[in-house]
């Protein structure tokens, strides 16, 4: 992507790789074509930085660090990214012209729901919105719903992840806390409007450890284990086991012991097949290496000795900051502070392409 430390986030579908940089640009690669091709820069509805959010004070503006989150929906047909207080959604199957949604506050995190048509949006002031995507011919229209019942107002949302099995939303915050919300849909407002009334209800809370911001969260394929990572001097990964009966998150000790040196992580979205009680976890290390682990599922009674390091992937020359799997679990993408993005084959661990 260019100069070191430029990568903000990366995302991967079964067909494409996308990466955003700190200057607001988003680049797109075709994984099914010539992997040595130059990436396609995606157009914004208007250039990043052209429309700025109005801060209340100069101090508030100085404290804010712009981010450019990027995410594919489940089937890879939509790609969303955000900058300042607006969101762009590209309908990739019909070209790359973006649709625009203006937000009430600065956008700091986005995540698609499993249905692939709803985009959950987290804001700098701790509020949330749900963007509903409608296909009209060859174009998109975006309908925004403000979400209510959010208990962490005035604390910036740093990351969001939707559970693959339930309408449970995990949220990481700037103060180091984790919340899990249940997304609920009502029949409308008190004014008699017929549109759906969406809201979030808190069901679980925990602290990652320390007060450093939570920078990424990821659900395993079963929706029963939640991986989180923090930034700052205490940068570390931690895995929580979701105990639905007790409505709490507990440390998943068997896995946490494997993550002491890791600074980034991501679950593979594909569960074990034919009753195989395993799941795949990718971790990024400070030395730039990427490791892929086979680990027991939370409900499995397999012993810790069945854990296995499948791949130790070496290419980056600086710490790994971003990891993402394709929706089919066959490709792993890694982004590093050295400014490079790599795409790895999970089939044999080979490097498919690098920028």
C-alpha positions in Angstrom: 0.0 0.0 0.0 3.0 2.3 0.1 4.8 3.9 3.0 5.0 2.0 6.3 2.2 2.1 8.9 -0.3 3.2 6.2 -2.7 0.2 6.6 -5.8 0.9 8.5 -7.9 -2.3 8.0 -8.2 -5.1 5.5 -11.1 -7.4 4.5 -11.5 -10.5 2.3 -14.3 -12.2 0.5 -14.1 -15.4 -1.5 -13.4 -13.3 -4.6 -11.7 -10.1 -3.5 -9.3 -8.5 -1.1 -9.8 -4.9 0.1 -7.5 -2.7 2.2 -7.9 0.8 3.5 -5.2 3.2 4.4 -4.9 6.1 7.0 -5.4 8.7 4.2 -8.9 7.3 3.5 -8.2 5.4 0.3 -9.6 1.9 -0.3 -7.9 -0.5 -2.7 -9.5 -3.6 -4.2 -7.8 -6.8 -5.6 -9.4 -9.6 -7.6 -8.3 -12.9 -6.0 -9.6 -14.9 -9.0 -7.7 -13.0 -11.6 -4.0 -12.1 -12.1 -2.7 -11.8 -8.6 0.2 -9.6 -9.9 -2.3 -7.0 -11.2 -2.4 -3.5 -9.7 -5.3 -2.9 -7.2 -8.3 -0.8 -8.2 -8.8 2.3 -6.1 -12.5 2.6 -5.3 -14.2 6.0 -5.8 -15.9 7.7 -2.9 -19.2 9.6 -3.2 -17.0 12.6 -2.4 -13.2 12.5 -1.5 -12.3 11.7 2.1 -11.6 15.0 3.9 -13.8 17.0 1.7 -16.6 16.9 4.2 -15.5 17.3 7.8 -17.4 16.7 10.9 -17.9 19.8 13.0 -16.2 19.3 16.4 -17.5 21.2 19.4 -14.0 22.2 20.4 -10.5 22.3 18.9 -9.3 20.0 21.7 -11.9 17.4 20.6 -10.6 17.5 17.0 -7.0 17.1 18.1 -7.9 14.0 20.2 -9.7 12.3 17.3 -7.7 10.0 15.0 -9.4 9.3 11.7 -10.0 5.7 10.9 -11.2 3.9 7.7 -13.0 0.7 8.6 -13.7 -1.7 5.7 -15.9 -4.8 5.5 -17.5 -7.2 3.0 -20.9 -8.6 3.5 -21.3 -12.4 3.7 -21.5 -13.2 0.0 -19.0 -10.4 -1.0 -21.4 -8.5 -3.2 -21.3 -5.4 -1.0 -18.2 -3.6 0.4 -18.6 -0.9 3.0 -16.2 1.6 4.3 -16.4 4.8 6.4 -14.6 8.1 6.8 -15.5 10.9 9.2 -19.3 11.0 9.5 -20.3 9.2 6.2 -20.4 5.6 4.9 -19.9 4.4 1.4 -21.3 1.1 0.2 -20.1 -0.3 -3.1 -22.3 -2.8 -5.1 -19.4 -4.8 -6.5 -21.5 -7.1 -8.7 -22.9 -4.1 -10.6 -19.8 -1.9 -10.8 -18.0 0.2 -8.2 -20.0 3.4 -7.9 -20.7 4.1 -4.2 -23.9 4.8 -2.3 -23.7 7.2 0.5 -25.1 7.3 4.1 -24.5 10.4 6.3 -24.2 9.7 10.0 -25.0 11.7 13.1 -21.5 11.4 14.4 -18.0 10.2 13.4 -18.0 6.6 12.3 -15.4 4.4 14.1 -16.5 0.8 13.5 -18.7 -1.2 11.1 -19.9 -4.8 10.8 -22.3 -6.6 8.5 -25.0 -8.8 10.0 -25.3 -12.4 8.8 -28.1 -11.6 6.4 -25.7 -9.4 4.4 -28.2 -6.5 4.0 -27.8 -4.7 7.4 -24.7 -2.8 8.3 -24.1 -2.1 12.0 -22.3 1.2 12.6 -20.5 2.4 15.8 -19.8 6.1 16.5 -17.2 8.1 18.3 -19.8 9.3 20.9 -20.7 5.7 21.7 -24.0 5.6 19.8 -25.0 3.1 17.1 -26.9 3.0 13.9 -28.2 0.3 11.6 -27.9 0.9 7.8 -30.4 -1.2 5.8 -29.3 -1.8 2.2 -32.0 -2.0 -0.6 -31.2 -3.1 -4.1 -33.1 -1.0 -6.7 -32.2 -2.1 -10.2 -28.4 -1.7 -10.6 -28.1 0.7 -7.6 -28.5 0.8 -3.9 -30.5 2.9 -1.5 -29.4 3.1 2.1 -31.9 3.5 5.0 -30.6 4.5 8.4 -32.1 3.5 11.8 -30.7 5.0 15.0 -30.4 2.3 17.7 -31.6 2.9 21.2 -30.8 1.5 24.7 -27.0 1.7 24.3 -25.5 2.0 27.8 -22.0 3.2 27.0 -22.7 6.6 25.6 -19.8 9.1 25.5 -17.3 6.3 25.2 -16.0 5.7 21.6 -16.9 2.4 19.9 -13.7 1.0 18.5 -14.9 -2.3 17.0 -18.0 -4.4 16.3 -18.6 -8.1 15.5 -21.9 -9.8 14.9 -22.3 -13.4 16.1 -22.7 -15.9 13.2 -25.5 -17.9 15.0 -27.6 -15.3 16.9 -28.6 -11.7 16.9 -25.8 -11.0 19.4 -23.5 -8.0 18.8 -20.1 -7.8 20.5 -18.7 -4.3 20.9 -15.3 -3.1 22.0 -14.8 0.4 23.5 -12.0 2.9 23.9 -11.9 2.4 27.7 -11.0 -1.3 27.4 -14.5 -2.7 28.1 -16.5 -5.3 26.1 -20.2 -5.5 25.8 -22.5 -8.0 24.1 -25.9 -6.6 22.9 -28.9 -8.4 21.5 -30.3 -6.7 18.4 -34.1 -6.4 18.7 -36.7 -5.3 16.1 -40.0 -3.8 17.1 -43.1 -2.9 15.2 -42.6 0.8 15.0 -42.6 4.0 17.0 -45.2 5.6 19.3 -46.0 8.1 16.5 -47.7 5.3 14.5 -44.9 5.0 11.8 -44.8 1.6 10.2 -41.0 1.3 9.8 -39.2 -1.2 12.0 -37.9 0.1 15.3 -34.4 -1.4 16.1 -32.7 -1.3 19.5 -29.8 -2.9 21.4 -30.2 -4.5 24.8 -27.2 -5.2 26.9 -26.8 -8.8 28.0 -23.1 -9.4 28.9 -20.3 -7.1 29.9 -16.6 -7.8 30.6 -13.2 -6.0 30.7 -10.5 -7.1 28.3 -7.8 -6.1 30.8 -6.3 -2.7 31.6 -7.8 0.5 30.2 -6.2 0.4 26.7 -8.7 0.5 23.8 -10.1 -2.8 22.4 -9.0 -2.7 18.8 -10.5 -5.9 17.3 -13.0 -8.6 18.2 -13.9 -11.8 16.4 -16.5 -14.6 16.9 -15.6 -18.2 16.2 -17.9 -20.1 13.8 -20.0 -21.5 16.6 -20.7 -18.1 18.2 -19.5 -19.4 21.6 -16.0 -18.0 21.8 -15.1 -14.3 21.4 -11.5 -13.1 20.6 -10.5 -9.6 21.6 -7.3 -7.6 21.3 -6.2 -4.4 22.9 -3.7 -1.7 21.9 -1.2 0.3 23.8 1.5 -0.9 26.2 -0.6 -3.9 27.3 -1.3 -5.0 23.7 -2.5 -8.6 24.0 -5.1 -11.1 22.8 -7.7 -12.7 25.0 -10.4 -15.3 24.3 -13.7 -15.4 26.2 -16.1 -18.3 26.4 -19.7 -17.2 26.1 -21.8 -18.9 28.8 -25.3 -18.3 27.7 -27.0 -19.8 30.7 -25.1 -17.5 33.1 -25.1 -14.5 30.8 -21.4 -13.9 31.2 -18.0 -14.1 29.5 -15.4 -16.3 31.1 -11.7 -16.7 30.3 -11.0 -19.5 27.8 -7.8 -20.6 29.5 -6.9 -23.4 27.1 -6.6 -21.0 24.2 -5.3 -17.9 26.1 -2.2 -19.8 27.0 -1.3 -20.0 23.3 -1.7 -16.3 22.7 0.9 -14.7 25.0 3.1 -13.4 22.1 0.3 -12.5 19.7 -0.8 -9.0 18.9 -3.6 -9.7 16.4 -6.0 -12.5 15.8 -9.0 -13.8 13.8 -11.2 -16.8 13.8 -11.9 -18.8 10.6 -15.6 -18.4 9.8 -16.0 -22.1 8.8 -16.8 -24.6 11.6 -15.4 -28.1 11.7 -17.1 -30.6 9.4 -18.4 -34.2 10.0 -18.4 -33.7 13.8 -14.8 -32.5 13.9 -14.5 -30.7 17.2 -11.9 -28.2 16.0 -11.7 -24.6 14.8 -9.0 -22.5 13.1 -7.5 -19.4 14.7 -5.0 -17.1 13.0 -2.6 -14.9 15.1 -0.2 -12.2 14.1 3.1 -11.7 16.0 5.3 -8.7 16.8 8.0 -10.1 14.6 5.7 -10.1 11.5 5.0 -13.8 11.4 1.5 -15.2 11.1 0.5 -18.4 12.8 -2.6 -20.7 12.1 -3.7 -22.9 14.9 -6.1 -25.8 15.1 -7.9 -25.6 18.5 -10.7 -27.5 20.2 -14.2 -26.0 20.2 -15.4 -24.6 23.6 -17.9 -27.5 24.0 -15.4 -30.1 23.0 -14.0 -32.4 25.7 -10.8 -32.9 23.7 -7.6 -32.3 25.7 -5.3 -29.4 25.3 -2.7 -31.7 23.8 -4.8 -31.9 20.6 -3.9 -28.2 19.8 -1.8 -28.0 16.7 0.2 -25.2 15.0 -0.6 -25.8 11.4 1.3 -22.9 9.7 4.0 -20.4 10.6 3.8 -17.9 7.7 6.7 -15.5 7.3 6.8 -12.5 4.9 6.1 -9.3 6.8 9.1 -7.4 8.3 7.1 -5.6 11.1 4.3 -6.4 13.5 1.1 -7.8 12.1 -1.8 -5.4 12.7 -4.7 -6.9 10.7 -6.0 -10.4 9.9 -9.1 -11.5 8.1 -10.4 -14.8 6.5 -12.4 -15.0 3.3 -16.0 -16.0 3.9 -15.3 -19.5 2.6 -12.3 -19.9 4.9 -9.8 -20.7 2.1 -7.8 -17.4 2.1 -6.2 -15.6 5.0 -5.1 -12.0 4.6 -2.7 -10.2 6.8 -1.7 -6.6 7.1 1.5 -5.3 8.7 3.0 -2.1 10.0 5.5 -2.3 7.2 2.8 -1.2 4.8 2.2 -4.6 3.1 -0.8 -6.9 2.8 -0.4 -10.6 2.1 -3.0 -13.2 0.9 -2.2 -16.8 2.1 -3.8 -20.1 0.9 -5.2 -22.1 3.9 -5.0 -25.2 1.7 -1.2 -25.4 1.7 0.1 -22.2 3.4 1.5 -20.7 0.3 1.7 -16.9 -0.4 -0.9 -16.1 -3.1 0.0 -12.4 -3.5 1.5 -9.5 -1.6 1.4 -5.7 -2.1 
